[in-house]
């Protein structure tokens, strides 16, 4: 989601800093189930992600291009 212009004008956020996304979880009817804030210290390749019963695995950007490194992002949906 883009930054809120009112927050920029008020000085609440600095638009020059990269924004860390929030992952939104939807059911098959596209009802919002929840959101997962991502670690602000990590950078991810969002195209390389998959879900298992353990949670969501997202590829992290690393210095060694010979290895793919994934981080498990655990979440709990209360319904």
Secondary structure, DSSP 4 states (H G I P E B T S, - for coil): -PPPHHHHHHTSS-TTSPPPPEEEEE-TT--EEEEEEPPTT--EEEEEEEEETTEEEEEEP-S-TTS-EEEEE------
